[in-house]
Amino acid sequence: MGKTPVGRSKAPTNQGKSAGARRRLMLWMTFMIVFVIWAGYTFLVQNAQISDKSSHLATQQASKEDTLKKLEQLKYEVSRLNDPEYIGQLARKKGYYLPEETPIQVEESGN
């Protein structure tokens, strides 16, 4: 009925299959652990790089805004230079007057 050949028993054959399955499971678990560690490391490195680049971008945008404000100020000054009245004001500040004008200078008294 259930005779087995000499030297073979059912327990060792099951043990051999179990050892191979355990070995494959350990190999798979080792691969998964290494993969998860690598993915975590890559995530942290990229997160740090994104943070650095974000702060650099913020400083560049602030610099750009300052430059645009200065550009607008210069454009305004250039547009004022096209106005003859403004040119006359600048000339008077530097001591130039029209021929029919008489400059009036106020002297400050030193107490």
Biopython code that builds the backbone (N, CA, C, O; Angstrom):
import numpy as np
from Bio.PDB.StructureBuilder import StructureBuilder

atoms = [
    (1, "MET", "N", (0.801, -1.168, 0.000)),
    (1, "MET", "CA", (0.000, 0.000, 0.000)),
    (1, "MET", "C", (0.853, 1.244, 0.000)),
    (1, "MET", "O", (0.809, 1.933, -1.019)),
    (2, "GLY", "N", (1.584, 1.610, 0.949)),
    (2, "GLY", "CA", (2.364, 2.817, 0.967)),
    (2, "GLY", "C", (3.811, 2.529, 1.202)),
    (2, "GLY", "O", (4.430, 3.119, 2.087)),
    (3, "LYS", "N", (4.364, 1.632, 0.427)),
    (3, "LYS", "CA", (5.775, 1.333, 0.610)),
    (3, "LYS", "C", (6.609, 2.344, -0.153)),
    (3, "LYS", "O", (6.280, 2.729, -1.275)),
    (4, "THR", "N", (7.683, 2.761, 0.470)),
    (4, "THR", "CA", (8.609, 3.693, -0.169)),
    (4, "THR", "C", (9.925, 2.992, -0.380)),
    (4, "THR", "O", (10.288, 2.093, 0.378)),
    (5, "PRO", "N", (10.647, 3.403, -1.415)),
    (5, "PRO", "CA", (11.941, 2.762, -1.631)),
    (5, "PRO", "C", (12.897, 3.072, -0.494)),
    (5, "PRO", "O", (12.761, 4.067, 0.217)),
    (6, "VAL", "N", (13.841, 2.206, -0.355)),
    (6, "VAL", "CA", (14.812, 2.346, 0.723)),
    (6, "VAL", "C", (15.685, 3.569, 0.442)),
    (6, "VAL", "O", (16.120, 3.774, -0.691)),
    (7, "GLY", "N", (15.938, 4.369, 1.456)),
    (7, "GLY", "CA", (16.793, 5.534, 1.325)),
    (7, "GLY", "C", (16.027, 6.796, 0.961)),
    (7, "GLY", "O", (16.587, 7.893, 0.964)),
    (8, "ARG", "N", (14.775, 6.643, 0.654)),
    (8, "ARG", "CA", (13.974, 7.834, 0.333)),
    (8, "ARG", "C", (12.810, 7.899, 1.302)),
    (8, "ARG", "O", (12.144, 6.905, 1.595)),
    (9, "SER", "N", (12.599, 9.088, 1.774)),
    (9, "SER", "CA", (11.433, 9.299, 2.621)),
    (9, "SER", "C", (10.763, 10.590, 2.168)),
    (9, "SER", "O", (11.390, 11.401, 1.485)),
    (10, "LYS", "N", (9.551, 10.786, 2.522)),
    (10, "LYS", "CA", (8.821, 11.961, 2.070)),
    (10, "LYS", "C", (9.310, 13.235, 2.756)),
    (10, "LYS", "O", (9.234, 14.307, 2.155)),
    (11, "ALA", "N", (9.782, 13.162, 3.927)),
    (11, "ALA", "CA", (10.206, 14.348, 4.664)),
    (11, "ALA", "C", (11.373, 15.067, 3.982)),
    (11, "ALA", "O", (11.297, 16.287, 3.833)),
    (12, "PRO", "N", (12.453, 14.389, 3.558)),
    (12, "PRO", "CA", (13.564, 15.119, 2.947)),
    (12, "PRO", "C", (13.176, 15.779, 1.628)),
    (12, "PRO", "O", (13.698, 16.853, 1.328)),
    (13, "THR", "N", (12.287, 15.193, 0.823)),
    (13, "THR", "CA", (11.925, 15.824, -0.448)),
    (13, "THR", "C", (11.138, 17.104, -0.189)),
    (13, "THR", "O", (11.313, 18.087, -0.909)),
    (14, "ASN", "N", (10.290, 17.112, 0.809)),
    (14, "ASN", "CA", (9.565, 18.332, 1.153)),
    (14, "ASN", "C", (10.527, 19.366, 1.727)),
    (14, "ASN", "O", (10.374, 20.566, 1.499)),
    (15, "GLN", "N", (11.512, 18.890, 2.467)),
    (15, "GLN", "CA", (12.505, 19.788, 3.055)),
    (15, "GLN", "C", (13.323, 20.452, 1.957)),
    (15, "GLN", "O", (13.662, 21.628, 2.089)),
    (16, "GLY", "N", (13.652, 19.751, 0.883)),
    (16, "GLY", "CA", (14.420, 20.313, -0.222)),
    (16, "GLY", "C", (13.629, 21.380, -0.951)),
    (16, "GLY", "O", (14.186, 22.418, -1.309)),
    (17, "LYS", "N", (12.361, 21.155, -1.176)),
    (17, "LYS", "CA", (11.526, 22.159, -1.834)),
    (17, "LYS", "C", (11.365, 23.370, -0.935)),
    (17, "LYS", "O", (11.357, 24.508, -1.406)),
    (18, "SER", "N", (11.237, 23.123, 0.349)),
    (18, "SER", "CA", (11.070, 24.219, 1.285)),
    (18, "SER", "C", (12.342, 25.061, 1.366)),
    (18, "SER", "O", (12.257, 26.284, 1.482)),
    (19, "ALA", "N", (13.501, 24.445, 1.309)),
    (19, "ALA", "CA", (14.767, 25.184, 1.373)),
    (19, "ALA", "C", (14.954, 26.035, 0.122)),
    (19, "ALA", "O", (15.428, 27.166, 0.226)),
    (20, "GLY", "N", (14.597, 25.531, -1.056)),
    (20, "GLY", "CA", (14.710, 26.301, -2.295)),
    (20, "GLY", "C", (13.742, 27.480, -2.294)),
    (20, "GLY", "O", (14.083, 28.577, -2.736)),
    (21, "ALA", "N", (12.545, 27.243, -1.797)),
    (21, "ALA", "CA", (11.565, 28.329, -1.736)),
    (21, "ALA", "C", (12.018, 29.389, -0.744)),
    (21, "ALA", "O", (11.852, 30.585, -0.983)),
    (22, "ARG", "N", (12.585, 28.952, 0.358)),
    (22, "ARG", "CA", (13.069, 29.896, 1.365)),
    (22, "ARG", "C", (14.233, 30.712, 0.798)),
    (22, "ARG", "O", (14.336, 31.914, 1.047)),
    (23, "ARG", "N", (15.102, 30.054, 0.040)),
    (23, "ARG", "CA", (16.240, 30.737, -0.565)),
    (23, "ARG", "C", (15.753, 31.788, -1.576)),
    (23, "ARG", "O", (16.263, 32.909, -1.601)),
    (24, "ARG", "N", (14.774, 31.426, -2.400)),
    (24, "ARG", "CA", (14.225, 32.390, -3.358)),
    (24, "ARG", "C", (13.545, 33.549, -2.640)),
    (24, "ARG", "O", (13.672, 34.700, -3.057)),
    (25, "LEU", "N", (12.824, 33.249, -1.567)),
    (25, "LEU", "CA", (12.165, 34.289, -0.791)),
    (25, "LEU", "C", (13.195, 35.244, -0.185)),
    (25, "LEU", "O", (13.003, 36.460, -0.221)),
    (26, "MET", "N", (14.266, 34.720, 0.362)),
    (26, "MET", "CA", (15.319, 35.567, 0.942)),
    (26, "MET", "C", (15.990, 36.411, -0.140)),
    (26, "MET", "O", (16.292, 37.584, 0.083)),
    (27, "LEU", "N", (16.223, 35.817, -1.310)),
    (27, "LEU", "CA", (16.830, 36.565, -2.409)),
    (27, "LEU", "C", (15.887, 37.690, -2.858)),
    (27, "LEU", "O", (16.326, 38.816, -3.093)),
    (28, "TRP", "N", (14.615, 37.385, -2.973)),
    (28, "TRP", "CA", (13.636, 38.401, -3.374)),
    (28, "TRP", "C", (13.535, 39.507, -2.322)),
    (28, "TRP", "O", (13.493, 40.686, -2.673)),
    (29, "MET", "N", (13.496, 39.143, -1.043)),
    (29, "MET", "CA", (13.423, 40.127, 0.038)),
    (29, "MET", "C", (14.675, 41.006, 0.053)),
    (29, "MET", "O", (14.579, 42.215, 0.269)),
    (30, "THR", "N", (15.847, 40.408, -0.174)),
    (30, "THR", "CA", (17.088, 41.189, -0.224)),
    (30, "THR", "C", (17.042, 42.181, -1.368)),
    (30, "THR", "O", (17.410, 43.343, -1.199)),
    (31, "PHE", "N", (16.595, 41.735, -2.528)),
    (31, "PHE", "CA", (16.480, 42.637, -3.676)),
    (31, "PHE", "C", (15.510, 43.769, -3.368)),
    (31, "PHE", "O", (15.799, 44.925, -3.677)),
    (32, "MET", "N", (14.376, 43.461, -2.770)),
    (32, "MET", "CA", (13.377, 44.490, -2.465)),
    (32, "MET", "C", (13.908, 45.488, -1.436)),
    (32, "MET", "O", (13.662, 46.687, -1.565)),
    (33, "ILE", "N", (14.621, 45.022, -0.432)),
    (33, "ILE", "CA", (15.185, 45.926, 0.576)),
    (33, "ILE", "C", (16.209, 46.859, -0.060)),
    (33, "ILE", "O", (16.206, 48.061, 0.203)),
    (34, "VAL", "N", (17.084, 46.306, -0.894)),
    (34, "VAL", "CA", (18.082, 47.134, -1.586)),
    (34, "VAL", "C", (17.384, 48.146, -2.488)),
    (34, "VAL", "O", (17.785, 49.309, -2.535)),
    (35, "PHE", "N", (16.364, 47.726, -3.191)),
    (35, "PHE", "CA", (15.636, 48.637, -4.083)),
    (35, "PHE", "C", (14.968, 49.760, -3.297)),
    (35, "PHE", "O", (15.036, 50.918, -3.709)),
    (36, "VAL", "N", (14.328, 49.447, -2.183)),
    (36, "VAL", "CA", (13.645, 50.461, -1.379)),
    (36, "VAL", "C", (14.649, 51.444, -0.790)),
    (36, "VAL", "O", (14.384, 52.645, -0.744)),
    (37, "ILE", "N", (15.794, 50.947, -0.340)),
    (37, "ILE", "CA", (16.835, 51.834, 0.191)),
    (37, "ILE", "C", (17.339, 52.758, -0.910)),
    (37, "ILE", "O", (17.491, 53.959, -0.687)),
    (38, "TRP", "N", (17.601, 52.212, -2.096)),
    (38, "TRP", "CA", (18.065, 53.044, -3.211)),
    (38, "TRP", "C", (17.019, 54.096, -3.584)),
    (38, "TRP", "O", (17.365, 55.253, -3.822)),
    (39, "ALA", "N", (15.743, 53.702, -3.638)),
    (39, "ALA", "CA", (14.669, 54.637, -3.996)),
    (39, "ALA", "C", (14.544, 55.736, -2.935)),
    (39, "ALA", "O", (14.343, 56.900, -3.282)),
    (40, "GLY", "N", (14.655, 55.392, -1.674)),
    (40, "GLY", "CA", (14.593, 56.384, -0.597)),
    (40, "GLY", "C", (15.751, 57.369, -0.669)),
    (40, "GLY", "O", (15.560, 58.574, -0.510)),
    (41, "TYR", "N", (16.946, 56.856, -0.906)),
    (41, "TYR", "CA", (18.128, 57.709, -1.032)),
    (41, "TYR", "C", (17.973, 58.666, -2.207)),
    (41, "TYR", "O", (18.259, 59.857, -2.086)),
    (42, "THR", "N", (17.522, 58.145, -3.339)),
    (42, "THR", "CA", (17.328, 58.982, -4.526)),
    (42, "THR", "C", (16.273, 60.051, -4.252)),
    (42, "THR", "O", (16.445, 61.201, -4.656)),
    (43, "PHE", "N", (15.207, 59.695, -3.585)),
    (43, "PHE", "CA", (14.164, 60.651, -3.244)),
    (43, "PHE", "C", (14.708, 61.779, -2.369)),
    (43, "PHE", "O", (14.433, 62.950, -2.628)),
    (44, "LEU", "N", (15.469, 61.437, -1.344)),
    (44, "LEU", "CA", (16.012, 62.456, -0.446)),
    (44, "LEU", "C", (16.998, 63.374, -1.165)),
    (44, "LEU", "O", (16.981, 64.586, -0.950)),
    (45, "VAL", "N", (17.851, 62.813, -2.012)),
    (45, "VAL", "CA", (18.815, 63.632, -2.747)),
    (45, "VAL", "C", (18.087, 64.585, -3.695)),
    (45, "VAL", "O", (18.419, 65.768, -3.768)),
    (46, "GLN", "N", (17.105, 64.073, -4.412)),
    (46, "GLN", "CA", (16.374, 64.934, -5.341)),
    (46, "GLN", "C", (15.562, 65.991, -4.603)),
    (46, "GLN", "O", (15.417, 67.113, -5.089)),
    (47, "ASN", "N", (15.036, 65.644, -3.443)),
    (47, "ASN", "CA", (14.290, 66.605, -2.641)),
    (47, "ASN", "C", (15.212, 67.743, -2.192)),
    (47, "ASN", "O", (14.810, 68.907, -2.213)),
    (48, "ALA", "N", (16.434, 67.420, -1.790)),
    (48, "ALA", "CA", (17.398, 68.450, -1.395)),
    (48, "ALA", "C", (17.769, 69.332, -2.584)),
    (48, "ALA", "O", (17.891, 70.549, -2.438)),
    (49, "GLN", "N", (17.948, 68.733, -3.755)),
    (49, "GLN", "CA", (18.275, 69.511, -4.952)),
    (49, "GLN", "C", (17.127, 70.443, -5.331)),
    (49, "GLN", "O", (17.357, 71.589, -5.717)),
    (50, "ILE", "N", (15.919, 69.963, -5.225)),
    (50, "ILE", "CA", (14.751, 70.802, -5.534)),
    (50, "ILE", "C", (14.676, 71.967, -4.560)),
    (50, "ILE", "O", (14.369, 73.091, -4.958)),
    (51, "SER", "N", (14.951, 71.711, -3.301)),
    (51, "SER", "CA", (14.926, 72.776, -2.302)),
    (51, "SER", "C", (15.973, 73.844, -2.612)),
    (51, "SER", "O", (15.683, 75.038, -2.533)),
    (52, "ASP", "N", (17.180, 73.424, -2.962)),
    (52, "ASP", "CA", (18.242, 74.371, -3.307)),
    (52, "ASP", "C", (17.861, 75.192, -4.533)),
    (52, "ASP", "O", (18.037, 76.410, -4.551)),
    (53, "LYS", "N", (17.351, 74.535, -5.534)),
    (53, "LYS", "CA", (16.991, 75.243, -6.764)),
    (53, "LYS", "C", (15.799, 76.173, -6.541)),
    (53, "LYS", "O", (15.713, 77.225, -7.174)),
    (54, "SER", "N", (14.889, 75.802, -5.658)),
    (54, "SER", "CA", (13.748, 76.672, -5.353)),
    (54, "SER", "C", (14.204, 77.953, -4.667)),
    (54, "SER", "O", (13.712, 79.035, -4.985)),
    (55, "SER", "N", (15.139, 77.838, -3.729)),
    (55, "SER", "CA", (15.637, 79.040, -3.059)),
    (55, "SER", "C", (16.420, 79.910, -4.047)),
    (55, "SER", "O", (16.330, 81.136, -3.999)),
    (56, "HIS", "N", (17.180, 79.281, -4.935)),
    (56, "HIS", "CA", (17.916, 80.041, -5.954)),
    (56, "HIS", "C", (16.939, 80.743, -6.893)),
    (56, "HIS", "O", (17.165, 81.891, -7.278)),
    (57, "LEU", "N", (15.874, 80.074, -7.256)),
    (57, "LEU", "CA", (14.851, 80.671, -8.118)),
    (57, "LEU", "C", (14.196, 81.866, -7.436)),
    (57, "LEU", "O", (13.941, 82.884, -8.080)),
    (58, "ALA", "N", (13.923, 81.752, -6.148)),
    (58, "ALA", "CA", (13.299, 82.856, -5.418)),
    (58, "ALA", "C", (14.202, 84.084, -5.410)),
    (58, "ALA", "O", (13.724, 85.203, -5.594)),
    (59, "THR", "N", (15.499, 83.886, -5.200)),
    (59, "THR", "CA", (16.422, 85.028, -5.215)),
    (59, "THR", "C", (16.519, 85.626, -6.611)),
    (59, "THR", "O", (16.606, 86.845, -6.758)),
    (60, "GLN", "N", (16.506, 84.786, -7.632)),
    (60, "GLN", "CA", (16.564, 85.285, -9.002)),
    (60, "GLN", "C", (15.308, 86.073, -9.347)),
    (60, "GLN", "O", (15.392, 87.096, -10.025)),
    (61, "GLN", "N", (14.149, 85.617, -8.893)),
    (61, "GLN", "CA", (12.912, 86.337, -9.168)),
    (61, "GLN", "C", (12.890, 87.687, -8.447)),
    (61, "GLN", "O", (12.420, 88.680, -9.002)),
    (62, "ALA", "N", (13.398, 87.724, -7.212)),
    (62, "ALA", "CA", (13.472, 88.995, -6.493)),
    (62, "ALA", "C", (14.411, 89.958, -7.215)),
    (62, "ALA", "O", (14.121, 91.149, -7.330)),
    (63, "SER", "N", (15.532, 89.438, -7.696)),
    (63, "SER", "CA", (16.474, 90.261, -8.447)),
    (63, "SER", "C", (15.830, 90.768, -9.735)),
    (63, "SER", "O", (16.034, 91.917, -10.127)),
    (64, "LYS", "N", (15.061, 89.917, -10.383)),
    (64, "LYS", "CA", (14.385, 90.316, -11.620)),
    (64, "LYS", "C", (13.386, 91.438, -11.352)),
    (64, "LYS", "O", (13.292, 92.385, -12.131)),
    (65, "GLU", "N", (12.635, 91.333, -10.245)),
    (65, "GLU", "CA", (11.672, 92.371, -9.910)),
    (65, "GLU", "C", (12.365, 93.704, -9.661)),
    (65, "GLU", "O", (11.885, 94.746, -10.107)),
    (66, "ASP", "N", (13.495, 93.679, -8.948)),
    (66, "ASP", "CA", (14.250, 94.908, -8.706)),
    (66, "ASP", "C", (14.742, 95.510, -10.014)),
    (66, "ASP", "O", (14.679, 96.724, -10.210)),
    (67, "THR", "N", (15.223, 94.671, -10.894)),
    (67, "THR", "CA", (15.722, 95.148, -12.182)),
    (67, "THR", "C", (14.597, 95.746, -13.016)),
    (67, "THR", "O", (14.789, 96.765, -13.679)),
    (68, "LEU", "N", (13.423, 95.117, -12.987)),
    (68, "LEU", "CA", (12.290, 95.660, -13.734)),
    (68, "LEU", "C", (11.850, 97.014, -13.178)),
    (68, "LEU", "O", (11.471, 97.905, -13.939)),
    (69, "LYS", "N", (11.901, 97.171, -11.849)),
    (69, "LYS", "CA", (11.560, 98.466, -11.251)),
    (69, "LYS", "C", (12.553, 99.538, -11.693)),
    (69, "LYS", "O", (12.159, 100.656, -12.022)),
    (70, "LYS", "N", (13.833, 99.195, -11.700)),
    (70, "LYS", "CA", (14.849, 100.149, -12.148)),
    (70, "LYS", "C", (14.662, 100.485, -13.621)),
    (70, "LYS", "O", (14.840, 101.635, -14.022)),
    (71, "LEU", "N", (14.307, 99.498, -14.424)),
    (71, "LEU", "CA", (14.073, 99.731, -15.843)),
    (71, "LEU", "C", (12.901, 100.685, -16.051)),
    (71, "LEU", "O", (12.977, 101.589, -16.882)),
    (72, "GLU", "N", (11.827, 100.490, -15.306)),
    (72, "GLU", "CA", (10.679, 101.376, -15.414)),
    (72, "GLU", "C", (11.049, 102.799, -14.994)),
    (72, "GLU", "O", (10.613, 103.771, -15.611)),
    (73, "GLN", "N", (11.858, 102.909, -13.939)),
    (73, "GLN", "CA", (12.305, 104.228, -13.489)),
    (73, "GLN", "C", (13.143, 104.909, -14.568)),
    (73, "GLN", "O", (12.975, 106.102, -14.824)),
    (74, "LEU", "N", (14.032, 104.171, -15.192)),
    (74, "LEU", "CA", (14.863, 104.739, -16.260)),
    (74, "LEU", "C", (14.032, 105.118, -17.473)),
    (74, "LEU", "O", (14.292, 106.145, -18.100)),
    (75, "LYS", "N", (13.040, 104.314, -17.816)),
    (75, "LYS", "CA", (12.163, 104.664, -18.930)),
    (75, "LYS", "C", (11.398, 105.959, -18.628)),
    (75, "LYS", "O", (11.191, 106.789, -19.513)),
    (76, "TYR", "N", (10.990, 106.115, -17.391)),
    (76, "TYR", "CA", (10.296, 107.337, -16.992)),
    (76, "TYR", "C", (11.232, 108.549, -17.111)),
    (76, "TYR", "O", (10.829, 109.604, -17.602)),
    (77, "GLU", "N", (12.466, 108.390, -16.665)),
    (77, "GLU", "CA", (13.450, 109.478, -16.770)),
    (77, "GLU", "C", (13.705, 109.840, -18.231)),
    (77, "GLU", "O", (13.811, 111.021, -18.563)),
    (78, "VAL", "N", (13.805, 108.854, -19.097)),
    (78, "VAL", "CA", (14.039, 109.105, -20.520)),
    (78, "VAL", "C", (12.853, 109.835, -21.124)),
    (78, "VAL", "O", (13.025, 110.748, -21.930)),
    (79, "SER", "N", (11.648, 109.434, -20.735)),
    (79, "SER", "CA", (10.466, 110.118, -21.277)),
    (79, "SER", "C", (10.411, 111.566, -20.791)),
    (79, "SER", "O", (9.937, 112.441, -21.515)),
    (80, "ARG", "N", (10.888, 111.824, -19.580)),
    (80, "ARG", "CA", (10.923, 113.199, -19.077)),
    (80, "ARG", "C", (11.966, 114.034, -19.809)),
    (80, "ARG", "O", (11.809, 115.250, -19.926)),
    (81, "LEU", "N", (13.027, 113.402, -20.304)),
    (81, "LEU", "CA", (14.050, 114.153, -21.038)),
    (81, "LEU", "C", (13.523, 114.677, -22.366)),
    (81, "LEU", "O", (14.128, 115.576, -22.950)),
    (82, "ASN", "N", (12.426, 114.147, -22.851)),
    (82, "ASN", "CA", (11.815, 114.648, -24.075)),
    (82, "ASN", "C", (10.965, 115.891, -23.827)),
    (82, "ASN", "O", (10.498, 116.515, -24.780)),
    (83, "ASP", "N", (10.757, 116.258, -22.570)),
    (83, "ASP", "CA", (9.948, 117.417, -22.202)),
    (83, "ASP", "C", (10.853, 118.650, -22.078)),
    (83, "ASP", "O", (11.779, 118.635, -21.267)),
    (84, "PRO", "N", (10.616, 119.713, -22.851)),
    (84, "PRO", "CA", (11.474, 120.911, -22.788)),
    (84, "PRO", "C", (11.442, 121.596, -21.420)),
    (84, "PRO", "O", (12.448, 122.165, -20.996)),
    (85, "GLU", "N", (10.323, 121.549, -20.737)),
    (85, "GLU", "CA", (10.239, 122.186, -19.419)),
    (85, "GLU", "C", (11.161, 121.486, -18.424)),
    (85, "GLU", "O", (11.819, 122.143, -17.618)),
    (86, "TYR", "N", (11.208, 120.166, -18.479)),
    (86, "TYR", "CA", (12.090, 119.403, -17.585)),
    (86, "TYR", "C", (13.557, 119.690, -17.903)),
    (86, "TYR", "O", (14.383, 119.804, -16.998)),
    (87, "ILE", "N", (13.872, 119.805, -19.177)),
    (87, "ILE", "CA", (15.250, 120.139, -19.577)),
    (87, "ILE", "C", (15.623, 121.504, -18.998)),
    (87, "ILE", "O", (16.741, 121.692, -18.518)),
    (88, "GLY", "N", (14.688, 122.454, -19.042)),
    (88, "GLY", "CA", (14.942, 123.776, -18.463)),
    (88, "GLY", "C", (15.178, 123.699, -16.969)),
    (88, "GLY", "O", (16.052, 124.396, -16.452)),
    (89, "GLN", "N", (14.420, 122.869, -16.258)),
    (89, "GLN", "CA", (14.617, 122.706, -14.807)),
    (89, "GLN", "C", (16.001, 122.143, -14.515)),
    (89, "GLN", "O", (16.683, 122.603, -13.600)),
    (90, "LEU", "N", (16.415, 121.142, -15.299)),
    (90, "LEU", "CA", (17.748, 120.560, -15.099)),
    (90, "LEU", "C", (18.830, 121.596, -15.359)),
    (90, "LEU", "O", (19.821, 121.652, -14.630)),
    (91, "ALA", "N", (18.652, 122.418, -16.390)),
    (91, "ALA", "CA", (19.647, 123.439, -16.721)),
    (91, "ALA", "C", (19.727, 124.474, -15.603)),
    (91, "ALA", "O", (20.822, 124.907, -15.246)),
    (92, "ARG", "N", (18.597, 124.874, -15.051)),
    (92, "ARG", "CA", (18.600, 125.865, -13.969)),
    (92, "ARG", "C", (19.282, 125.311, -12.723)),
    (92, "ARG", "O", (19.964, 126.050, -12.013)),
    (93, "LYS", "N", (19.107, 124.038, -12.452)),
    (93, "LYS", "CA", (19.778, 123.426, -11.293)),
    (93, "LYS", "C", (21.289, 123.462, -11.454)),
    (93, "LYS", "O", (22.017, 123.568, -10.467)),
    (94, "LYS", "N", (21.769, 123.375, -12.699)),
    (94, "LYS", "CA", (23.213, 123.380, -12.946)),
    (94, "LYS", "C", (23.768, 124.790, -13.160)),
    (94, "LYS", "O", (24.963, 124.963, -13.397)),
    (95, "GLY", "N", (22.886, 125.803, -13.073)),
    (95, "GLY", "CA", (23.362, 127.179, -13.167)),
    (95, "GLY", "C", (23.213, 127.809, -14.530)),
    (95, "GLY", "O", (23.748, 128.895, -14.751)),
    (96, "TYR", "N", (22.522, 127.190, -15.441)),
    (96, "TYR", "CA", (22.302, 127.772, -16.763)),
    (96, "TYR", "C", (20.931, 128.449, -16.788)),
    (96, "TYR", "O", (19.962, 127.922, -16.241)),
    (97, "TYR", "N", (20.858, 129.612, -17.422)),
    (97, "TYR", "CA", (19.613, 130.362, -17.506)),
    (97, "TYR", "C", (19.413, 130.849, -18.920)),
    (97, "TYR", "O", (20.364, 130.934, -19.697)),
    (98, "LEU", "N", (18.188, 131.165, -19.254)),
    (98, "LEU", "CA", (17.890, 131.765, -20.543)),
    (98, "LEU", "C", (18.403, 133.210, -20.545)),
    (98, "LEU", "O", (18.542, 133.809, -19.479)),
    (99, "PRO", "N", (18.687, 133.780, -21.727)),
    (99, "PRO", "CA", (19.255, 135.133, -21.764)),
    (99, "PRO", "C", (18.348, 136.186, -21.128)),
    (99, "PRO", "O", (18.868, 137.139, -20.548)),
    (100, "GLU", "N", (17.043, 136.067, -21.204)),
    (100, "GLU", "CA", (16.170, 137.085, -20.636)),
    (100, "GLU", "C", (15.870, 136.864, -19.161)),
    (100, "GLU", "O", (15.184, 137.686, -18.554)),
    (101, "GLU", "N", (16.369, 135.763, -18.553)),
    (101, "GLU", "CA", (16.114, 135.478, -17.146)),
    (101, "GLU", "C", (17.196, 136.093, -16.267)),
    (101, "GLU", "O", (18.368, 136.142, -16.640)),
    (102, "THR", "N", (16.785, 136.554, -15.113)),
    (102, "THR", "CA", (17.730, 137.068, -14.127)),
    (102, "THR", "C", (17.693, 136.130, -12.929)),
    (102, "THR", "O", (16.648, 135.979, -12.295)),
    (103, "PRO", "N", (18.812, 135.502, -12.614)),
    (103, "PRO", "CA", (18.808, 134.577, -11.476)),
    (103, "PRO", "C", (18.762, 135.334, -10.152)),
    (103, "PRO", "O", (19.410, 136.366, -9.978)),
    (104, "ILE", "N", (18.002, 134.804, -9.255)),
    (104, "ILE", "CA", (17.914, 135.375, -7.915)),
    (104, "ILE", "C", (18.516, 134.344, -6.977)),
    (104, "ILE", "O", (18.072, 133.196, -6.933)),
    (105, "GLN", "N", (19.524, 134.758, -6.232)),
    (105, "GLN", "CA", (20.182, 133.859, -5.309)),
    (105, "GLN", "C", (19.925, 134.328, -3.885)),
    (105, "GLN", "O", (20.051, 135.512, -3.574)),
    (106, "VAL", "N", (19.572, 133.406, -3.046)),
    (106, "VAL", "CA", (19.288, 133.724, -1.650)),
    (106, "VAL", "C", (20.494, 133.316, -0.842)),
    (106, "VAL", "O", (20.963, 132.181, -0.926)),
    (107, "GLU", "N", (20.999, 134.268, -0.045)),
    (107, "GLU", "CA", (22.140, 133.975, 0.807)),
    (107, "GLU", "C", (21.624, 133.578, 2.187)),
    (107, "GLU", "O", (20.726, 134.208, 2.746)),
    (108, "GLU", "N", (22.200, 132.554, 2.695)),
    (108, "GLU", "CA", (21.822, 132.115, 4.026)),
    (108, "GLU", "C", (22.691, 132.843, 5.034)),
    (108, "GLU", "O", (23.902, 132.962, 4.847)),
    (109, "SER", "N", (22.089, 133.321, 6.081)),
    (109, "SER", "CA", (22.852, 134.027, 7.101)),
    (109, "SER", "C", (23.349, 133.028, 8.135)),
    (109, "SER", "O", (22.576, 132.203, 8.624)),
    (110, "GLY", "N", (24.596, 133.094, 8.461)),
    (110, "GLY", "CA", (25.174, 132.207, 9.464)),
    (110, "GLY", "C", (25.149, 132.876, 10.810)),
    (110, "GLY", "O", (25.922, 133.807, 11.034)),
    (111, "ASN", "N", (24.295, 132.447, 11.722)),
    (111, "ASN", "CA", (24.150, 133.069, 13.035)),
    (111, "ASN", "C", (25.385, 132.952, 13.795)),
    (111, "ASN", "O", (25.457, 133.418, 14.932)),
]
sb = StructureBuilder()
sb.init_structure("model")
sb.init_model(0)
sb.init_chain("A")
sb.init_seg("    ")
for serial, (resi, resn, name, xyz) in enumerate(atoms, 1):
    if name == "N":
        sb.init_residue(resn, " ", resi, " ")
    sb.init_atom(name, np.array(xyz, "f"), 0.0, 1.0, " ", f" {name:<3s}", serial, name[0])
structure = sb.get_structure()
